Amino acid sequence: MFRAYGTSPIDTTTPPATWGLSNFNTISKGFINTNAFPSLQLHGKSPYFPGLDDQAGPVLLEEPSHLVDSTLGTQPLSSPSRSSPHSQGSEGGERFSRKVFVGGLPPDIDEDEITVSFRRFGPLVVDWPHKAESKSYFPPKGYAFLLFQDENSVQSLIDACITDEDKLYLCVSSPTIKDKPVQIRPWRLSDADFVLDASMPLDPRKTVFVGGVPRPLKAVELAMIMDRLYGGVCYAGIDTDPELKYPKGAGRVAFSNQQSYIAAISARFVQLQHGDIDKRVEVKPYVLDDQMCDECQGQRCGGKFAPFFCANVTCLQYYCEHCWATIHSRPGREFHKPLVKEGADRPRAVPFRWC
């Protein structure tokens, strides 16, 4: 019997890229029996709203999907079913992000009309990408985000929706279109983390950063995709913003062995295919900011943490400036590029000036 280890909440108030090893060890262990649940069904037309998928098209996703490399990830993904948005959660604890995606809006609906349509669930603000810069009153791509003041409003909205094939819909009217079904996509907080193999310790030095993750993708789905491609996945997490706890479009995957880790970072890109999602995303080593230089253990840099990480498979080490210059002056290593933190999240390559 195959068993996949389930999720548990971790500290979402700390930006994930600033976590040290201790944070990885705070994830508690539990499991779900995947044989007890049917597989996720994310395909198919809506019997309740014929033609809805054709009308809405790609506007139901805030990030259009593009098939770039069809050689990666062509097999269908089989993952354990997640609990319904209507399922009961822990009493008194938050279950959903206060930020909710709504897609397939009527093209002539403006901000005030969206607010009127949803304010019966509680105080909210309507937002969409680049709203302030565009100074537009209409969502430009047929979708928007509802930022509720209280998390209870999200549950009230969910309760008012019609559920069809694991998707939620609510009818919204505009000046020219009456009762158009739009997709409501809440984010369940427990979907941000998934432990696939709790018997393995989580090693941040065998962890990769995955950039450009489609926001509907759950941690369990990311874990299953990466495990099918490279094997050895023991944990996957979706990065969320600390205030609203909504996906930021990036994730982390921890491997149990060096071979799988090297295979993932050597690929550099991976095709995420699951249900409606089909997108090529970038994979990089997960760069820590609390590691000592692997060469001198801080002896040549006054005990400071190492600022550089070399992602080349011949290195895969952290270096202080002195040791980087020494090691990478050797033949064959002079073209390696150091990775450093970019803000609080993703790693980036930096030019290195030789002394």
N, C-alpha and C positions, 0 to 999 in steps of 0.2 A: 504493500500500500504506500503510495506516495503521499508525503505530508509536506506542506509548505508552511513555514513558520510565519505567524501573523504579525500585525503591527501593534505598536504601543506608542503613546505620545512621548515626545522628547522636547527639549527646551527650544521652542520656536521663537523665543524673544531674542536669542542671540543669533546674529547673522551666521549662517552655516559655514561660510568659508573661514570664519575665525575660530571654529572649534578646534580644540586640541584632542589628544588621544583620550582624555578622561571623558569627554562628551560622547564619544563613540560607545563607551562602555556603559552609558546610562540607559541604554535601550533594554527594556525588560523582555523576557522570553515567554512566548506563548505560541500556540499553534492552532491551525484550523485544518480539518480533514477535507482536502479538496474533492474527495470522492462523494462527499455528501451534498455537493452543490453542482448545478449545471454550469456549463461554460457561458462566458459572457456572449451576448448576442447584440452586436452593434450595427449590423447591416439591415437592409430591408426597407421597404416603403411603409408609410404609416397608414393602417386601415382606418384610423379615426379621421385623418386629415389627408385625403387623396391628393397627390400632387404637391404636397408640402415640400418634400425634398427638392423637387424640381424648381419650385418657386424660390426657395431660400438660397439654394445653391451654396457657394462657398462662404456666404456671409455668416453662416452659423459658426464658423471658426474665426477667431481673431487673427490667426496666422495661416495664410493659404499654404496648402501642402503641395510640394513639387517632387515629382519622381526624378531623381538625378542619376542614381546608380542602381539599376534594376538587378544587379548581381548580388546585392546584399539583402539578406532578410526576406527571401521570397516565400518562405513557408508560413502558413497561417499560425497565429499565436494561440495557444491554449492556456488560459489562465484561470485561477479559481474565481468564482463569482463573488462579487462584492455585495455587501448588504444594501438593501434598498434605502433610498433617502427617507422613506417613511418609517424605517426601523427605529426601535427605541434605543436611546443612548443613556449614558450615565446621568443621573439626576443632578442638576445644578452645574454640570460641566459644559463647556462650549463644545459644540459638535461641528459647526459650520463657520466658514469665513463670512464676515459681514459684507464681502464683495461678491456680487452675483453677476454672472454673464447672461445677457439676454440677446438672442440672435434672431434674424429673420424679421426685423421690424418693418412696418410699412415705410416706403420710401419718403412719404410726405409727413411723417410724424416728427415733431420737434421736441426740444428738451422739456418744455412745460407740459406738453401732452403726455410724455412718458412719465413725468413726475405724477401727474394726476392719475394715470392708470395704475400706479403702484403704491401711492401713498397711503392707501387703506391698510397696508400691511405695517406701516410705521414710518417715522421720519427717515428721509433718505436724500441723497444727492446723486444726480445722474452725471456720469462721466464717460469719456471715450478718449482714445489716444490723440494727443496733440490738440485737444479741445481748446485750450487757452490760446495757442498760436493761431489756429484757424479762425477763431472768432465766429464759428458757425453754430447755428441753432439746431442743425439737423445732423444726426450721426452719419458720417460720410459713407460708411460701408455696411449699413443695415444692422449694426450691432452696437450695444452700449453696455456699460457696467452700472449696476445699482449698488450704491454704497450706503448700507443701512446703518442707522445709529445703534440699533440693538440687534444682537444675534437672534433673539426670539422672533424678530420680523422675518428672518429667512425661513424659519420653520413654518410660520404662518403662510408665507408665499408658497412653500412646497405643498402644504396641505390643500391649497386652492388649485393646484395644478392637476392636469390629466396626465397619467403615466402611460406611455406607449413604448414598448420595446426598450426599457431602461432609460428612456428620455422623458423629460417633463415639458409640458406645453401649457400655455395660458393664452386666452384670446384677448387681443388688444385692438382698439379701434383708432383710426386716424380720420381726418376730415373727409377723405375719399374712400377709405376701406373700412368696412365694419367687421368686427370680430375676426381679425386675422390671427391664427394660431402662431405664436412665437415660441422659440425654445428657451427654456429657463435652465441654466446650468449652475447649480450651487457647487461649492467646493467643500467636501467633507474633510475635516482636519486630519482624520486618521488615515486618509489616502496619501498623506505626504511621506510616510515611512513604511517600509516593508522589510522584514527580516526573513530571508529565504532559508538560511541555515544558521540557527542559533547555537549550534555546537561549535562553530568557528568563531574565534575572536576577531573583532573588527579592527583591521590594521589600516590607519589612514595613509600609510605609505604603499598600500596596494589599492588605492582608491583613485578613480578617475572623475574628472569634471565633464559633464555632458552639457554643452551649450545649445541653445535654440530648441529646447524641449517643448513640444506643443503643450499648451496649458491644460487641455483636457486629459492628458496622459497621467495615469496614476502611478504611484511608486511600484505597485505589484506588477503592472504592465511593463514598466521600464526594466524591472528585475528579470522578468521572464524573457524579454527580448534579448537582453545582454547575456543572459545565461545560455540561451539557445545558440547565440553566435559564438561566445567565447568560453562558456562553462565557468564553474567555480564562483558564481556570484553568491555572496552571503548577505548582502544588504543593498538596498536602493533607497534613495531619498529625493524628494522634490523640494527645491529651495523655495521658500515662501518669504514674503516681506514681513517684518516683525510686527507691524501695526495691524494690518488686516488679515495676515496669515493666508494670503492668496498667492498662487504660484507665480514666480518671477520669470519662468521660461528657462530654467536650468535645473540640473539634477546632479546627483552623486551616486556612484556605484562602487561598492567595495568588493574585492575579490579575495578568495581564500588562498590563492597561490600566485606565485610570481609569473608563471607561464601565461595564465589568463590575463593578468594585468598588462604584461608586455604585448600580448596579442592585441589588446584593445587600444593601447596608446600607439602602437605601430600602424594600426588601420587609419587613425586620424579622423575618419568620418564613418558614420554608421547610418544605415537606413532604418528609421523607426517605422514599422508597419504594423498597425493594429486597428481593425475596424475601419473607421472613416479616416484614420491618420496614416499618412504616408509622407515622411519628411526625412531629408538627409541632414544630420546634425554633426557637430564637431565634438571630438573626444580629446581631452588633454589630461595630463597628470594633475591630480589634486594637490595644489601647492599649499604647504603649511607655513605658518609664520612663527612657529615656536620650536624650530629644530636647530640643534647645534651643527656646526660644520662637521661633516663626516670625515674630513681629512685631519684636522687639527683639534677637534673637540673643543673649540673655543680658545685654544692656547695662543693663536696668532691674531685673535681679534678681540681680545679683552673680555672673553666670555659672553660676547653678544650672539644673538641668534643669527643664523646664516641667512643672508638676503637673497641668495641665488639658488635655483634648483636646475640641474641639467637633465633634460628629458630624453637625451639621446640614450639608447639602450645600452651603449657601452659605459655609461656613467650611472645615471639614475641616483644621483647623490646631491646633497646640499653642500654649498661651499660659501665660505667667507670670501671677501674680495681678494685677499692675498692668495688663498689656495686656488681660487678660480683661475687667477692669472698664471699661477705655477703649473697647474695640471693641464690647462688648455693652451699652453705654449708648446706642448708636445705635438709632434707630427700626427696628423689625422684628427686632432681634436680642436684645432684652431678655429674651425668654422661652427662649432657648437654654440647655440644661443641660450643664454640663461633665461629662466622663467622667474617672474616675481608676481606678487599679488597685484591685482588691478582693483583698486578700491577695496571693498569688503568681499569681493566675489571671485571672479574668474582670474585665472593666471594669464599673464601676457609676456611675450618675449621683449627683451630690452636690449639695445645696443650696449656693448661693453667696450669701454675705452682702455686700451692698454697703456700702462704707466711707462 
